[in-house]
Amino acid sequence: MVKSRSSSERKNLVDKYLTELSLLAKQLCPEGRVEATTESFEDEDGHVRIYPPAGMREEEIADIEGKVADRCIDILVEEGVFICAAVYD
């Protein structure tokens, strides 16, 4: 069960996980561009957008997207922080 947090604690937690996911994306795709934002739509807390370099194979893109998505799910289940991540080619 996710505990109740003040708005500043929640903001710090969102920032922490946006940073973590951005670093993970950069580790998986060093030549890519990564954007993290606290834009929220409905119940989302933030977004991580990954832009791989041109010519990256579909299998590599799918691998990056899967690994980042798995971590997003872990964060949602463990902390109740809903961050969406996607790879844009």
PyMOL Python script that loads the backbone (N, CA, C, O; Angstrom):
from pymol import cmd

cmd.read_pdbstr("""\
ATOM      1  N   MET A   1       0.836  -1.178   0.000  1.00  0.00           N
ATOM      2  CA  MET A   1       0.000   0.000   0.000  1.00  0.00           C
ATOM      3  C   MET A   1       0.881   1.241   0.000  1.00  0.00           C
ATOM      4  O   MET A   1       1.856   1.315   0.748  1.00  0.00           O
ATOM      5  N   VAL A   2       0.541   2.212  -0.833  1.00  0.00           N
ATOM      6  CA  VAL A   2       1.303   3.438  -0.960  1.00  0.00           C
ATOM      7  C   VAL A   2       0.865   4.393   0.131  1.00  0.00           C
ATOM      8  O   VAL A   2      -0.328   4.612   0.340  1.00  0.00           O
ATOM      9  N   LYS A   3       1.861   4.971   0.838  1.00  0.00           N
ATOM     10  CA  LYS A   3       1.519   5.861   1.935  1.00  0.00           C
ATOM     11  C   LYS A   3       1.185   7.255   1.421  1.00  0.00           C
ATOM     12  O   LYS A   3       1.592   7.643   0.326  1.00  0.00           O
ATOM     13  N   SER A   4       0.440   7.995   2.225  1.00  0.00           N
ATOM     14  CA  SER A   4       0.059   9.354   1.893  1.00  0.00           C
ATOM     15  C   SER A   4       1.271  10.273   2.062  1.00  0.00           C
ATOM     16  O   SER A   4       2.046  10.125   3.007  1.00  0.00           O
ATOM     17  N   ARG A   5       1.425  11.232   1.125  1.00  0.00           N
ATOM     18  CA  ARG A   5       2.575  12.139   1.156  1.00  0.00           C
ATOM     19  C   ARG A   5       2.094  13.573   0.985  1.00  0.00           C
ATOM     20  O   ARG A   5       1.038  13.829   0.408  1.00  0.00           O
ATOM     21  N   SER A   6       2.899  14.505   1.504  1.00  0.00           N
ATOM     22  CA  SER A   6       2.611  15.918   1.267  1.00  0.00           C
ATOM     23  C   SER A   6       2.915  16.217  -0.205  1.00  0.00           C
ATOM     24  O   SER A   6       3.580  15.431  -0.879  1.00  0.00           O
ATOM     25  N   SER A   7       2.427  17.348  -0.690  1.00  0.00           N
ATOM     26  CA  SER A   7       2.657  17.691  -2.092  1.00  0.00           C
ATOM     27  C   SER A   7       4.138  17.894  -2.387  1.00  0.00           C
ATOM     28  O   SER A   7       4.592  17.549  -3.478  1.00  0.00           O
ATOM     29  N   SER A   8       4.904  18.444  -1.446  1.00  0.00           N
ATOM     30  CA  SER A   8       6.341  18.623  -1.693  1.00  0.00           C
ATOM     31  C   SER A   8       7.073  17.281  -1.679  1.00  0.00           C
ATOM     32  O   SER A   8       8.006  17.081  -2.457  1.00  0.00           O
ATOM     33  N   GLU A   9       6.664  16.366  -0.809  1.00  0.00           N
ATOM     34  CA  GLU A   9       7.269  15.028  -0.809  1.00  0.00           C
ATOM     35  C   GLU A   9       6.959  14.315  -2.124  1.00  0.00           C
ATOM     36  O   GLU A   9       7.824  13.654  -2.697  1.00  0.00           O
ATOM     37  N   ARG A  10       5.726  14.453  -2.595  1.00  0.00           N
ATOM     38  CA  ARG A  10       5.332  13.807  -3.847  1.00  0.00           C
ATOM     39  C   ARG A  10       6.126  14.394  -5.010  1.00  0.00           C
ATOM     40  O   ARG A  10       6.610  13.653  -5.865  1.00  0.00           O
ATOM     41  N   LYS A  11       6.263  15.726  -5.049  1.00  0.00           N
ATOM     42  CA  LYS A  11       7.028  16.372  -6.113  1.00  0.00           C
ATOM     43  C   LYS A  11       8.474  15.880  -6.110  1.00  0.00           C
ATOM     44  O   LYS A  11       9.033  15.594  -7.169  1.00  0.00           O
ATOM     45  N   ASN A  12       9.079  15.781  -4.932  1.00  0.00           N
ATOM     46  CA  ASN A  12      10.454  15.278  -4.837  1.00  0.00           C
ATOM     47  C   ASN A  12      10.556  13.844  -5.330  1.00  0.00           C
ATOM     48  O   ASN A  12      11.529  13.480  -5.991  1.00  0.00           O
ATOM     49  N   LEU A  13       9.560  13.031  -5.013  1.00  0.00           N
ATOM     50  CA  LEU A  13       9.548  11.635  -5.450  1.00  0.00           C
ATOM     51  C   LEU A  13       9.411  11.555  -6.974  1.00  0.00           C
ATOM     52  O   LEU A  13      10.102  10.771  -7.623  1.00  0.00           O
ATOM     53  N   VAL A  14       8.524  12.363  -7.533  1.00  0.00           N
ATOM     54  CA  VAL A  14       8.357  12.389  -8.991  1.00  0.00           C
ATOM     55  C   VAL A  14       9.667  12.810  -9.652  1.00  0.00           C
ATOM     56  O   VAL A  14      10.105  12.186 -10.618  1.00  0.00           O
ATOM     57  N   ASP A  15      10.291  13.866  -9.135  1.00  0.00           N
ATOM     58  CA  ASP A  15      11.567  14.328  -9.688  1.00  0.00           C
ATOM     59  C   ASP A  15      12.631  13.235  -9.612  1.00  0.00           C
ATOM     60  O   ASP A  15      13.391  13.028 -10.558  1.00  0.00           O
ATOM     61  N   LYS A  16      12.678  12.544  -8.484  1.00  0.00           N
ATOM     62  CA  LYS A  16      13.647  11.457  -8.299  1.00  0.00           C
ATOM     63  C   LYS A  16      13.471  10.380  -9.369  1.00  0.00           C
ATOM     64  O   LYS A  16      14.447   9.926  -9.967  1.00  0.00           O
ATOM     65  N   TYR A  17      12.220   9.973  -9.608  1.00  0.00           N
ATOM     66  CA  TYR A  17      11.986   8.897 -10.565  1.00  0.00           C
ATOM     67  C   TYR A  17      12.111   9.365 -12.010  1.00  0.00           C
ATOM     68  O   TYR A  17      12.492   8.575 -12.873  1.00  0.00           O
ATOM     69  N   LEU A  18      11.802  10.614 -12.294  1.00  0.00           N
ATOM     70  CA  LEU A  18      12.052  11.141 -13.636  1.00  0.00           C
ATOM     71  C   LEU A  18      13.552  11.116 -13.932  1.00  0.00           C
ATOM     72  O   LEU A  18      13.975  10.763 -15.033  1.00  0.00           O
ATOM     73  N   THR A  19      14.341  11.496 -12.935  1.00  0.00           N
ATOM     74  CA  THR A  19      15.794  11.456 -13.098  1.00  0.00           C
ATOM     75  C   THR A  19      16.279  10.027 -13.287  1.00  0.00           C
ATOM     76  O   THR A  19      17.080   9.749 -14.180  1.00  0.00           O
ATOM     77  N   GLU A  20      15.792   9.124 -12.448  1.00  0.00           N
ATOM     78  CA  GLU A  20      16.209   7.719 -12.561  1.00  0.00           C
ATOM     79  C   GLU A  20      15.875   7.144 -13.931  1.00  0.00           C
ATOM     80  O   GLU A  20      16.709   6.486 -14.552  1.00  0.00           O
ATOM     81  N   LEU A  21      14.657   7.391 -14.402  1.00  0.00           N
ATOM     82  CA  LEU A  21      14.241   6.855 -15.696  1.00  0.00           C
ATOM     83  C   LEU A  21      15.012   7.499 -16.840  1.00  0.00           C
ATOM     84  O   LEU A  21      15.325   6.833 -17.827  1.00  0.00           O
ATOM     85  N   SER A  22      15.321   8.781 -16.720  1.00  0.00           N
ATOM     86  CA  SER A  22      16.114   9.461 -17.745  1.00  0.00           C
ATOM     87  C   SER A  22      17.516   8.869 -17.827  1.00  0.00           C
ATOM     88  O   SER A  22      18.043   8.645 -18.916  1.00  0.00           O
ATOM     89  N   LEU A  23      18.108   8.621 -16.674  1.00  0.00           N
ATOM     90  CA  LEU A  23      19.444   8.029 -16.649  1.00  0.00           C
ATOM     91  C   LEU A  23      19.428   6.608 -17.212  1.00  0.00           C
ATOM     92  O   LEU A  23      20.348   6.207 -17.925  1.00  0.00           O
ATOM     93  N   LEU A  24      18.382   5.852 -16.887  1.00  0.00           N
ATOM     94  CA  LEU A  24      18.244   4.502 -17.447  1.00  0.00           C
ATOM     95  C   LEU A  24      18.137   4.578 -18.968  1.00  0.00           C
ATOM     96  O   LEU A  24      18.799   3.819 -19.676  1.00  0.00           O
ATOM     97  N   ALA A  25      17.308   5.486 -19.470  1.00  0.00           N
ATOM     98  CA  ALA A  25      17.134   5.635 -20.912  1.00  0.00           C
ATOM     99  C   ALA A  25      18.451   6.023 -21.575  1.00  0.00           C
ATOM    100  O   ALA A  25      18.781   5.506 -22.643  1.00  0.00           O
ATOM    101  N   LYS A  26      19.201   6.919 -20.960  1.00  0.00           N
ATOM    102  CA  LYS A  26      20.486   7.345 -21.507  1.00  0.00           C
ATOM    103  C   LYS A  26      21.503   6.203 -21.487  1.00  0.00           C
ATOM    104  O   LYS A  26      22.334   6.080 -22.387  1.00  0.00           O
ATOM    105  N   GLN A  27      21.425   5.376 -20.454  1.00  0.00           N
ATOM    106  CA  GLN A  27      22.315   4.206 -20.374  1.00  0.00           C
ATOM    107  C   GLN A  27      21.989   3.213 -21.490  1.00  0.00           C
ATOM    108  O   GLN A  27      22.890   2.639 -22.100  1.00  0.00           O
ATOM    109  N   LEU A  28      20.711   3.018 -21.747  1.00  0.00           N
ATOM    110  CA  LEU A  28      20.279   2.070 -22.774  1.00  0.00           C
ATOM    111  C   LEU A  28      20.462   2.613 -24.185  1.00  0.00           C
ATOM    112  O   LEU A  28      20.631   1.847 -25.133  1.00  0.00           O
ATOM    113  N   CYS A  29      20.428   3.936 -24.322  1.00  0.00           N
ATOM    114  CA  CYS A  29      20.507   4.571 -25.638  1.00  0.00           C
ATOM    115  C   CYS A  29      21.374   5.827 -25.536  1.00  0.00           C
ATOM    116  O   CYS A  29      20.860   6.944 -25.596  1.00  0.00           O
ATOM    117  N   PRO A  30      22.693   5.646 -25.381  1.00  0.00           N
ATOM    118  CA  PRO A  30      23.581   6.788 -25.150  1.00  0.00           C
ATOM    119  C   PRO A  30      23.575   7.840 -26.261  1.00  0.00           C
ATOM    120  O   PRO A  30      23.787   9.023 -25.995  1.00  0.00           O
ATOM    121  N   GLU A  31      23.335   7.417 -27.499  1.00  0.00           N
ATOM    122  CA  GLU A  31      23.335   8.369 -28.611  1.00  0.00           C
ATOM    123  C   GLU A  31      21.991   9.067 -28.772  1.00  0.00           C
ATOM    124  O   GLU A  31      21.864   9.989 -29.578  1.00  0.00           O
ATOM    125  N   GLY A  32      20.994   8.640 -28.018  1.00  0.00           N
ATOM    126  CA  GLY A  32      19.656   9.207 -28.140  1.00  0.00           C
ATOM    127  C   GLY A  32      19.485  10.478 -27.327  1.00  0.00           C
ATOM    128  O   GLY A  32      20.348  10.857 -26.536  1.00  0.00           O
ATOM    129  N   ARG A  33      18.353  11.122 -27.543  1.00  0.00           N
ATOM    130  CA  ARG A  33      17.987  12.315 -26.785  1.00  0.00           C
ATOM    131  C   ARG A  33      16.869  11.914 -25.835  1.00  0.00           C
ATOM    132  O   ARG A  33      15.949  11.194 -26.222  1.00  0.00           O
ATOM    133  N   VAL A  34      16.946  12.375 -24.605  1.00  0.00           N
ATOM    134  CA  VAL A  34      15.956  12.022 -23.595  1.00  0.00           C
ATOM    135  C   VAL A  34      15.380  13.310 -23.009  1.00  0.00           C
ATOM    136  O   VAL A  34      16.118  14.226 -22.646  1.00  0.00           O
ATOM    137  N   GLU A  35      14.058  13.366 -22.924  1.00  0.00           N
ATOM    138  CA  GLU A  35      13.367  14.501 -22.319  1.00  0.00           C
ATOM    139  C   GLU A  35      12.506  13.987 -21.179  1.00  0.00           C
ATOM    140  O   GLU A  35      11.782  13.003 -21.332  1.00  0.00           O
ATOM    141  N   ALA A  36      12.585  14.651 -20.045  1.00  0.00           N
ATOM    142  CA  ALA A  36      11.733  14.313 -18.908  1.00  0.00           C
ATOM    143  C   ALA A  36      10.934  15.553 -18.538  1.00  0.00           C
ATOM    144  O   ALA A  36      11.473  16.659 -18.501  1.00  0.00           O
ATOM    145  N   THR A  37       9.670  15.366 -18.267  1.00  0.00           N
ATOM    146  CA  THR A  37       8.810  16.494 -17.952  1.00  0.00           C
ATOM    147  C   THR A  37       7.754  16.103 -16.918  1.00  0.00           C
ATOM    148  O   THR A  37       7.351  14.944 -16.830  1.00  0.00           O
ATOM    149  N   THR A  38       7.327  17.068 -16.159  1.00  0.00           N
ATOM    150  CA  THR A  38       6.258  16.823 -15.182  1.00  0.00           C
ATOM    151  C   THR A  38       4.895  17.174 -15.753  1.00  0.00           C
ATOM    152  O   THR A  38       3.935  17.364 -15.006  1.00  0.00           O
ATOM    153  N   GLU A  39       4.807  17.262 -17.080  1.00  0.00           N
ATOM    154  CA  GLU A  39       3.503  17.444 -17.708  1.00  0.00           C
ATOM    155  C   GLU A  39       2.581  16.340 -17.209  1.00  0.00           C
ATOM    156  O   GLU A  39       2.985  15.181 -17.109  1.00  0.00           O
ATOM    157  N   SER A  40       1.358  16.700 -16.900  1.00  0.00           N
ATOM    158  CA  SER A  40       0.451  15.646 -16.446  1.00  0.00           C
ATOM    159  C   SER A  40      -0.837  15.676 -17.253  1.00  0.00           C
ATOM    160  O   SER A  40      -1.412  16.735 -17.505  1.00  0.00           O
ATOM    161  N   PHE A  41      -1.262  14.519 -17.641  1.00  0.00           N
ATOM    162  CA  PHE A  41      -2.516  14.301 -18.325  1.00  0.00           C
ATOM    163  C   PHE A  41      -3.284  13.297 -17.487  1.00  0.00           C
ATOM    164  O   PHE A  41      -2.795  12.203 -17.202  1.00  0.00           O
ATOM    165  N   GLU A  42      -4.491  13.678 -17.095  1.00  0.00           N
ATOM    166  CA  GLU A  42      -5.314  12.845 -16.228  1.00  0.00           C
ATOM    167  C   GLU A  42      -4.557  12.504 -14.952  1.00  0.00           C
ATOM    168  O   GLU A  42      -4.269  13.409 -14.169  1.00  0.00           O
ATOM    169  N   ASP A  43      -4.225  11.252 -14.709  1.00  0.00           N
ATOM    170  CA  ASP A  43      -3.594  10.885 -13.435  1.00  0.00           C
ATOM    171  C   ASP A  43      -2.090  10.624 -13.550  1.00  0.00           C
ATOM    172  O   ASP A  43      -1.490  10.065 -12.632  1.00  0.00           O
ATOM    173  N   GLU A  44      -1.485  11.019 -14.655  1.00  0.00           N
ATOM    174  CA  GLU A  44      -0.050  10.817 -14.842  1.00  0.00           C
ATOM    175  C   GLU A  44       0.733  11.861 -14.048  1.00  0.00           C
ATOM    176  O   GLU A  44       0.281  12.992 -13.870  1.00  0.00           O
ATOM    177  N   ASP A  45       1.913  11.461 -13.573  1.00  0.00           N
ATOM    178  CA  ASP A  45       2.774  12.374 -12.823  1.00  0.00           C
ATOM    179  C   ASP A  45       3.884  12.972 -13.678  1.00  0.00           C
ATOM    180  O   ASP A  45       4.442  14.011 -13.326  1.00  0.00           O
ATOM    181  N   GLY A  46       4.206  12.341 -14.781  1.00  0.00           N
ATOM    182  CA  GLY A  46       5.274  12.846 -15.639  1.00  0.00           C
ATOM    183  C   GLY A  46       5.484  11.964 -16.844  1.00  0.00           C
ATOM    184  O   GLY A  46       4.848  10.923 -17.007  1.00  0.00           O
ATOM    185  N   HIS A  47       6.406  12.415 -17.691  1.00  0.00           N
ATOM    186  CA  HIS A  47       6.705  11.700 -18.934  1.00  0.00           C
ATOM    187  C   HIS A  47       8.207  11.665 -19.186  1.00  0.00           C
ATOM    188  O   HIS A  47       8.936  12.596 -18.843  1.00  0.00           O
ATOM    189  N   VAL A  48       8.644  10.579 -19.788  1.00  0.00           N
ATOM    190  CA  VAL A  48      10.003  10.469 -20.290  1.00  0.00           C
ATOM    191  C   VAL A  48       9.874  10.100 -21.764  1.00  0.00           C
ATOM    192  O   VAL A  48       9.280   9.085 -22.127  1.00  0.00           O
ATOM    193  N   ARG A  49      10.451  10.960 -22.595  1.00  0.00           N
ATOM    194  CA  ARG A  49      10.424  10.733 -24.036  1.00  0.00           C
ATOM    195  C   ARG A  49      11.842  10.423 -24.500  1.00  0.00           C
ATOM    196  O   ARG A  49      12.789  11.138 -24.174  1.00  0.00           O
ATOM    197  N   ILE A  50      11.967   9.347 -25.262  1.00  0.00           N
ATOM    198  CA  ILE A  50      13.274   8.888 -25.733  1.00  0.00           C
ATOM    199  C   ILE A  50      13.274   8.962 -27.255  1.00  0.00           C
ATOM    200  O   ILE A  50      12.406   8.398 -27.921  1.00  0.00           O
ATOM    201  N   TYR A  51      14.266   9.670 -27.788  1.00  0.00           N
ATOM    202  CA  TYR A  51      14.406   9.831 -29.233  1.00  0.00           C
ATOM    203  C   TYR A  51      15.717   9.157 -29.654  1.00  0.00           C
ATOM    204  O   TYR A  51      16.789   9.743 -29.504  1.00  0.00           O
ATOM    205  N   PRO A  52      15.635   7.930 -30.179  1.00  0.00           N
ATOM    206  CA  PRO A  52      16.853   7.214 -30.571  1.00  0.00           C
ATOM    207  C   PRO A  52      17.450   7.829 -31.836  1.00  0.00           C
ATOM    208  O   PRO A  52      16.769   8.548 -32.567  1.00  0.00           O
ATOM    209  N   PRO A  53      18.723   7.541 -32.084  1.00  0.00           N
ATOM    210  CA  PRO A  53      19.331   8.050 -33.313  1.00  0.00           C
ATOM    211  C   PRO A  53      18.699   7.393 -34.543  1.00  0.00           C
ATOM    212  O   PRO A  53      18.181   6.279 -34.477  1.00  0.00           O
ATOM    213  N   ALA A  54      18.757   8.100 -35.643  1.00  0.00           N
ATOM    214  CA  ALA A  54      18.215   7.571 -36.899  1.00  0.00           C
ATOM    215  C   ALA A  54      18.908   6.254 -37.239  1.00  0.00           C
ATOM    216  O   ALA A  54      20.108   6.093 -37.022  1.00  0.00           O
ATOM    217  N   GLY A  55      18.141   5.333 -37.768  1.00  0.00           N
ATOM    218  CA  GLY A  55      18.707   4.070 -38.211  1.00  0.00           C
ATOM    219  C   GLY A  55      18.764   2.982 -37.152  1.00  0.00           C
ATOM    220  O   GLY A  55      19.216   1.872 -37.435  1.00  0.00           O
ATOM    221  N   MET A  56      18.314   3.276 -35.941  1.00  0.00           N
ATOM    222  CA  MET A  56      18.330   2.245 -34.903  1.00  0.00           C
ATOM    223  C   MET A  56      17.320   1.153 -35.270  1.00  0.00           C
ATOM    224  O   MET A  56      16.209   1.442 -35.714  1.00  0.00           O
ATOM    225  N   ARG A  57      17.718  -0.079 -35.082  1.00  0.00           N
ATOM    226  CA  ARG A  57      16.859  -1.216 -35.437  1.00  0.00           C
ATOM    227  C   ARG A  57      15.630  -1.295 -34.533  1.00  0.00           C
ATOM    228  O   ARG A  57      15.677  -0.907 -33.366  1.00  0.00           O
ATOM    229  N   GLU A  58      14.549  -1.793 -35.082  1.00  0.00           N
ATOM    230  CA  GLU A  58      13.294  -1.937 -34.343  1.00  0.00           C
ATOM    231  C   GLU A  58      13.456  -2.793 -33.092  1.00  0.00           C
ATOM    232  O   GLU A  58      12.843  -2.512 -32.062  1.00  0.00           O
ATOM    233  N   GLU A  59      14.288  -3.844 -33.179  1.00  0.00           N
ATOM    234  CA  GLU A  59      14.506  -4.723 -32.032  1.00  0.00           C
ATOM    235  C   GLU A  59      15.174  -3.965 -30.884  1.00  0.00           C
ATOM    236  O   GLU A  59      14.834  -4.166 -29.718  1.00  0.00           O
ATOM    237  N   GLU A  60      16.118  -3.098 -31.222  1.00  0.00           N
ATOM    238  CA  GLU A  60      16.798  -2.293 -30.202  1.00  0.00           C
ATOM    239  C   GLU A  60      15.828  -1.302 -29.560  1.00  0.00           C
ATOM    240  O   GLU A  60      15.838  -1.108 -28.344  1.00  0.00           O
ATOM    241  N   ILE A  61      15.003  -0.688 -30.379  1.00  0.00           N
ATOM    242  CA  ILE A  61      14.008   0.260 -29.868  1.00  0.00           C
ATOM    243  C   ILE A  61      13.036  -0.451 -28.938  1.00  0.00           C
ATOM    244  O   ILE A  61      12.716   0.053 -27.862  1.00  0.00           O
ATOM    245  N   ALA A  62      12.569  -1.618 -29.352  1.00  0.00           N
ATOM    246  CA  ALA A  62      11.633  -2.387 -28.530  1.00  0.00           C
ATOM    247  C   ALA A  62      12.271  -2.789 -27.201  1.00  0.00           C
ATOM    248  O   ALA A  62      11.603  -2.786 -26.167  1.00  0.00           O
ATOM    249  N   ASP A  63      13.550  -3.133 -27.223  1.00  0.00           N
ATOM    250  CA  ASP A  63      14.264  -3.510 -26.004  1.00  0.00           C
ATOM    251  C   ASP A  63      14.345  -2.322 -25.041  1.00  0.00           C
ATOM    252  O   ASP A  63      14.083  -2.471 -23.848  1.00  0.00           O
ATOM    253  N   ILE A  64      14.703  -1.162 -25.551  1.00  0.00           N
ATOM    254  CA  ILE A  64      14.777   0.042 -24.722  1.00  0.00           C
ATOM    255  C   ILE A  64      13.408   0.358 -24.131  1.00  0.00           C
ATOM    256  O   ILE A  64      13.280   0.589 -22.929  1.00  0.00           O
ATOM    257  N   GLU A  65      12.401   0.365 -24.973  1.00  0.00           N
ATOM    258  CA  GLU A  65      11.049   0.690 -24.524  1.00  0.00           C
ATOM    259  C   GLU A  65      10.566  -0.296 -23.467  1.00  0.00           C
ATOM    260  O   GLU A  65       9.940   0.100 -22.484  1.00  0.00           O
ATOM    261  N   GLY A  66      10.855  -1.579 -23.667  1.00  0.00           N
ATOM    262  CA  GLY A  66      10.436  -2.599 -22.707  1.00  0.00           C
ATOM    263  C   GLY A  66      11.104  -2.449 -21.358  1.00  0.00           C
ATOM    264  O   GLY A  66      10.447  -2.563 -20.322  1.00  0.00           O
ATOM    265  N   LYS A  67      12.396  -2.195 -21.358  1.00  0.00           N
ATOM    266  CA  LYS A  67      13.127  -2.053 -20.086  1.00  0.00           C
ATOM    267  C   LYS A  67      12.691  -0.811 -19.317  1.00  0.00           C
ATOM    268  O   LYS A  67      12.534  -0.858 -18.097  1.00  0.00           O
ATOM    269  N   VAL A  68      12.497   0.286 -20.019  1.00  0.00           N
ATOM    270  CA  VAL A  68      12.052   1.509 -19.346  1.00  0.00           C
ATOM    271  C   VAL A  68      10.611   1.333 -18.855  1.00  0.00           C
ATOM    272  O   VAL A  68      10.275   1.764 -17.752  1.00  0.00           O
ATOM    273  N   ALA A  69       9.776   0.713 -19.658  1.00  0.00           N
ATOM    274  CA  ALA A  69       8.384   0.479 -19.256  1.00  0.00           C
ATOM    275  C   ALA A  69       8.302  -0.427 -18.027  1.00  0.00           C
ATOM    276  O   ALA A  69       7.486  -0.192 -17.137  1.00  0.00           O
ATOM    277  N   ASP A  70       9.138  -1.452 -17.977  1.00  0.00           N
ATOM    278  CA  ASP A  70       9.162  -2.342 -16.811  1.00  0.00           C
ATOM    279  C   ASP A  70       9.477  -1.560 -15.541  1.00  0.00           C
ATOM    280  O   ASP A  70       8.862  -1.780 -14.497  1.00  0.00           O
ATOM    281  N   ARG A  71      10.439  -0.646 -15.639  1.00  0.00           N
ATOM    282  CA  ARG A  71      10.795   0.160 -14.454  1.00  0.00           C
ATOM    283  C   ARG A  71       9.658   1.115 -14.089  1.00  0.00           C
ATOM    284  O   ARG A  71       9.395   1.343 -12.908  1.00  0.00           O
ATOM    285  N   CYS A  72       8.987   1.671 -15.093  1.00  0.00           N
ATOM    286  CA  CYS A  72       7.829   2.540 -14.820  1.00  0.00           C
ATOM    287  C   CYS A  72       6.749   1.781 -14.048  1.00  0.00           C
ATOM    288  O   CYS A  72       6.139   2.326 -13.128  1.00  0.00           O
ATOM    289  N   ILE A  73       6.519   0.540 -14.421  1.00  0.00           N
ATOM    290  CA  ILE A  73       5.518  -0.282 -13.737  1.00  0.00           C
ATOM    291  C   ILE A  73       5.943  -0.553 -12.299  1.00  0.00           C
ATOM    292  O   ILE A  73       5.125  -0.476 -11.382  1.00  0.00           O
ATOM    293  N   ASP A  74       7.224  -0.872 -12.101  1.00  0.00           N
ATOM    294  CA  ASP A  74       7.737  -1.091 -10.742  1.00  0.00           C
ATOM    295  C   ASP A  74       7.517   0.146  -9.879  1.00  0.00           C
ATOM    296  O   ASP A  74       7.077   0.033  -8.735  1.00  0.00           O
ATOM    297  N   ILE A  75       7.817   1.319 -10.415  1.00  0.00           N
ATOM    298  CA  ILE A  75       7.669   2.569  -9.675  1.00  0.00           C
ATOM    299  C   ILE A  75       6.203   2.805  -9.330  1.00  0.00           C
ATOM    300  O   ILE A  75       5.884   3.213  -8.213  1.00  0.00           O
ATOM    301  N   LEU A  76       5.317   2.551 -10.277  1.00  0.00           N
ATOM    302  CA  LEU A  76       3.887   2.734 -10.033  1.00  0.00           C
ATOM    303  C   LEU A  76       3.401   1.812  -8.923  1.00  0.00           C
ATOM    304  O   LEU A  76       2.688   2.245  -8.019  1.00  0.00           O
ATOM    305  N   VAL A  77       3.781   0.553  -8.991  1.00  0.00           N
ATOM    306  CA  VAL A  77       3.333  -0.426  -7.995  1.00  0.00           C
ATOM    307  C   VAL A  77       3.938  -0.143  -6.620  1.00  0.00           C
ATOM    308  O   VAL A  77       3.241  -0.209  -5.607  1.00  0.00           O
ATOM    309  N   GLU A  78       5.238   0.172  -6.583  1.00  0.00           N
ATOM    310  CA  GLU A  78       5.933   0.363  -5.310  1.00  0.00           C
ATOM    311  C   GLU A  78       5.644   1.712  -4.660  1.00  0.00           C
ATOM    312  O   GLU A  78       5.525   1.798  -3.437  1.00  0.00           O
ATOM    313  N   GLU A  79       5.531   2.766  -5.469  1.00  0.00           N
ATOM    314  CA  GLU A  79       5.453   4.122  -4.922  1.00  0.00           C
ATOM    315  C   GLU A  79       4.184   4.881  -5.288  1.00  0.00           C
ATOM    316  O   GLU A  79       3.904   5.933  -4.713  1.00  0.00           O
ATOM    317  N   GLY A  80       3.412   4.356  -6.242  1.00  0.00           N
ATOM    318  CA  GLY A  80       2.207   5.056  -6.663  1.00  0.00           C
ATOM    319  C   GLY A  80       2.483   6.255  -7.550  1.00  0.00           C
ATOM    320  O   GLY A  80       1.623   7.123  -7.702  1.00  0.00           O
ATOM    321  N   VAL A  81       3.675   6.317  -8.140  1.00  0.00           N
ATOM    322  CA  VAL A  81       4.056   7.400  -9.042  1.00  0.00           C
ATOM    323  C   VAL A  81       3.893   6.894 -10.470  1.00  0.00           C
ATOM    324  O   VAL A  81       4.510   5.904 -10.862  1.00  0.00           O
ATOM    325  N   PHE A  82       3.049   7.589 -11.250  1.00  0.00           N
ATOM    326  CA  PHE A  82       2.693   7.145 -12.594  1.00  0.00           C
ATOM    327  C   PHE A  82       3.446   7.991 -13.623  1.00  0.00           C
ATOM    328  O   PHE A  82       3.062   9.122 -13.923  1.00  0.00           O
ATOM    329  N   ILE A  83       4.519   7.418 -14.153  1.00  0.00           N
ATOM    330  CA  ILE A  83       5.323   8.082 -15.174  1.00  0.00           C
ATOM    331  C   ILE A  83       5.212   7.269 -16.453  1.00  0.00           C
ATOM    332  O   ILE A  83       5.451   6.062 -16.462  1.00  0.00           O
ATOM    333  N   CYS A  84       4.848   7.945 -17.524  1.00  0.00           N
ATOM    334  CA  CYS A  84       4.763   7.301 -18.829  1.00  0.00           C
ATOM    335  C   CYS A  84       6.068   7.511 -19.569  1.00  0.00           C
ATOM    336  O   CYS A  84       6.656   8.591 -19.513  1.00  0.00           O
ATOM    337  N   ALA A  85       6.512   6.490 -20.253  1.00  0.00           N
ATOM    338  CA  ALA A  85       7.730   6.597 -21.050  1.00  0.00           C
ATOM    339  C   ALA A  85       7.462   5.991 -22.407  1.00  0.00           C
ATOM    340  O   ALA A  85       6.749   4.995 -22.534  1.00  0.00           O
ATOM    341  N   ALA A  86       8.054   6.614 -23.433  1.00  0.00           N
ATOM    342  CA  ALA A  86       7.882   6.112 -24.782  1.00  0.00           C
ATOM    343  C   ALA A  86       9.106   6.443 -25.612  1.00  0.00           C
ATOM    344  O   ALA A  86       9.821   7.411 -25.352  1.00  0.00           O
ATOM    345  N   VAL A  87       9.329   5.606 -26.625  1.00  0.00           N
ATOM    346  CA  VAL A  87      10.405   5.843 -27.583  1.00  0.00           C
ATOM    347  C   VAL A  87       9.742   6.376 -28.853  1.00  0.00           C
ATOM    348  O   VAL A  87       8.815   5.766 -29.385  1.00  0.00           O
ATOM    349  N   TYR A  88      10.227   7.513 -29.326  1.00  0.00           N
ATOM    350  CA  TYR A  88       9.719   8.138 -30.534  1.00  0.00           C
ATOM    351  C   TYR A  88      10.794   8.050 -31.602  1.00  0.00           C
ATOM    352  O   TYR A  88      11.921   8.501 -31.399  1.00  0.00           O
ATOM    353  N   ASP A  89      10.438   7.465 -32.749  1.00  0.00           N
ATOM    354  CA  ASP A  89      11.430   7.374 -33.812  1.00  0.00           C
ATOM    355  C   ASP A  89      11.035   8.200 -35.005  1.00  0.00           C
ATOM    356  O   ASP A  89      11.762   8.238 -35.998  1.00  0.00           O
TER     357      ASP A  89
END
""", "prot")
cmd.dss("prot")
cmd.show_as("cartoon", "prot")
cmd.util.cbc("prot")
cmd.orient("prot")
